[in-house]
Amino acid sequence: MDPREKKYVPVVVRFEADGRLRPLVIEFDEGRRYPIDRIVDVRRAACQSVGGVGVRYTCRIGGRESYLWLEKNRWFVCARTDAE
């Protein structure tokens, strides 16, 4: 299993008229930007691999599904670590 870490990331978000949040872009390491193609699912969930509980967004980014969590007004992803 790949070692993972909780990584807090900047996210560009749209606030919908009904109050929902819609993440649009995830920024990662030195300004790399990943546009979110589609939100597949939104639910309250725990991150089993690195800990934390919040609203989990299942996102489609470049044809692949990935999770993005909103925990206490901060966004995080489970990022691969550079293990030796």
N, C-alpha and C positions, 0 to 999 in steps of 0.2 A: 504494500500500500504506500502511495506517495505521502511523504510527510507534508502536513498542511499547517498554516497559521492563520489567525484572524487578522485581516488587514482592513483597516478603515480607509475608505476611499471617498473622494468627492464625486457627487452625482448631480447631473443636471436633471431637474424635476419640473414637471408641469402640474399645476394645481387645477384640477377640473372644477367646473361650476358646482358639481354636487359634493365637493370637498375631498374627493379621492386624489391620491398622489399617483402620478404616472412618471416613473423614471424613464428618461430619454437617452442619456449617455452616461457611461461609467468612465471616470478618468483614473488612470493607473500609472504609477511610476513615471515620473518625468514627463507628464503631460500626454501620455498615450491615451487616446480616446476611443472608446468602443460604443458605437451607436447600438441601442437596443431595438431590434427589429419588431419584437412582439412580446407582450406580457402573456404568458400561458396560464398562470395561476397565481393567486394571492391568498395567503392563509397565515395564521399564527402558528409558528413552529419553532422547535429547538434545532440548533445546529449541532448535530451529534459529533462531528469530527473536531471542532475547535471550541465548542461551548458557546453559550449565549442563547437567548430566546428573544424573539421579536416577530415582526411581520416578514415572512419569507416571500419574495417575488421570484417566481420561476420565469426566467427571461430567455428569449431566443436571440442569440448574438452571433451573426455570421453563420447561421445554419445550425448552431449547436445550442443545447439548453444549458443554462447556468443558473445558479442561485445567487440572489442578492438579498441581504437582510437589512431591515430598518430596526435598530435597537436603541431605544432611548434617544431618539432624534439624531442618531449617527448611522451611516450606512457602512456595511462591511461585506467582504467576500471571503471565501476560504481559498487562500492563495497557496500555491506550492512553495515550499521553502527550498533554499539551496543547501541541501544536506550533503555532507562530504561523503 
